[in-house]
Amino acid sequence: MPPQTQAEEAAIVASGIAAFNSEMEQGSGGKEADGGRDSAFTMKSLLWHGGSAWDAWFSCSSNQVAQVLLTLPYSFSQLGMLSGVILQLFYGIMGSWTAYLISVLYVEYRTRKEKENVSFSNHVIQWYEVLDGLLGRYWKAAGLAFNCTFLLFGSVIQLIACASNIYYINDRLDKRTWTYIFGACCATTVFIPSFHNYRLWSFLGLGMTTYTAWYLTIAAVVHGQAEGVAHSGPTKLVLYFTGATNILYTFGGHAVTVEIMHAMWRPQKFKYIYLLATLYVFTLTLPSAAAVYWAFGDQLLTHSNAFSLLPRSGWRDAAVILMLIHQFITFGFACTPLYFVWEKVIGVHDTRSICLRALARLPVVIPIWFLAIVFPFFGPINSAVGALLVSFTVYIIPALAHMLTYRTQSARQNAAEKPPLFLPSWAAMYAVNAFVVGWVLVVGFGIGGWASMTNFINQVDTFGLFAKCYQCPKPQPPPAPAPQQHH
């Protein structure tokens, strides 16, 4: 490539990056990006205005593993210890790769728009808009459909998990009633404007998840192996691939990557943040899942929530309460992109009134509430969502979109982001992307979809829709009265 052309491209990329640094989402503009240091020590800035790389790392780490932490031992009982560990590492790395692709496509889209003098002040860029700008309206439709449906059910899963967890502290109310209560509580997330305002919540959420993961690990080891424990997994293909798709779901939490990037003061720094978040998450998921499976083995096949097998104690109650708070936070993470889409549909996204936006967002919560009551299958629903939605939303579509965006030589030459240092060839990137698409399409969506839906239908047949108390222990019948002695 001639030196003059390289210099021109460098200037274009530099101008795009400079524009990134001068703008923040939700209309805060360059003032906060450049002047954030002036207010860095105010309480409002400390707790509310997050946009650094650390904020993005906390958001990714906190959002990546929430209630699924409690179902991973259940997956290990379906997969066996060795497969459970290998698949966590495999899907964690694969998820980090596709999150990297999403970040590259975001930078490409925004750089092109900046060259057209498009301003994103007071507008949050979303994944379907990136697809629209780079590949056209059909990709926009696919991205919007898969992303919104996944986030909808992701929010449903958080509500189901809230009811499932609180039941282990207070079983005077059934799980369906707790779902009503927590649906109302989670509706308050409509008042959080954007991911930019999750600084404190992300920090607390990760701390809560960390406590819970290490509580599970230590409690299982202290408890020791249950009497007559057996570790027979894997025993059936249906169970094996159901467990595998739950792990695919675990590391497919980057459906909100674009919104987290857009909340950053310097979005181009995001590229490796998701990988670093995943490496930390491994320190939570691997020890806890392995320890609980070691202690309880096949009992987990009928106990999808790890809390259900651990003896009640103050430590367990603390873990339950912290997970409840974290699920409230994760509900907000999953719902906020849906709020943005709905705001854009009804034309209130550009308003600065928090109250007006909150009122407009409320209708989004209602179908989530309803679906959590219809399908209260904590554990099996994760695998179904993973196979049918996560497989496309955060694995197949990003890999295909990257391949098609850079399919021409001119697009590759003018790319805002060149191939990474660890994979410096476009051909190698295409090969990795093709592998991701093929693997997830066949194993994740195809076989995993069959297995997870078979298991999900079994749950419906066993417990029915609108189950009042999914997997609750059956009440013990009252003791028979002692026979009266006649004298």
Buried (B, 14 or more C-beta within 10 A) or exposed (E): EEEEEEEEBEEBBEEBBEBBBBBBBBBBBBEBBEEBEEBEEEEEBEEBBBBBBEBBBBBBBBBBBBBBBBBBBBBBBBBBBEBBBEBBBBBBBBBBBBBBBBBBBBBBBBBBBBEEEEEBBBBBBBBBBBBBBBBEEEBBEBBBBBBBBBBBBBBBBBBBBBBBBBBBEEEEBBBBBBBBEBBEEBBEBBEBBBBBBBBBBBBBBBBBBBBBBBBBBBBBBEBEEBEEBEBEBBEEEBBBBBBBBBBBBBBBBBBBBBBBBBBBBBBBBBBBBBBBBBEBBBEBBBBBBBBBBBBBBBBBBEBBBBBBBBEEEEBBBBBBBBBBBBBBBBBBBBBBBBBBBBBBEEEBBEEEEEEEBBEBBEEBBEEBBEBBBEBBBBBBBBBBBBBBBBBBBBBBBBBBBBBBBBEEEEEBEBBBBEBBEEBEEBEEBBEBBEEBBEBBBEBBBBBBBBBBBBBBEEBBEEBEEEBEBBBBEEEEEEEEEEEEEEE
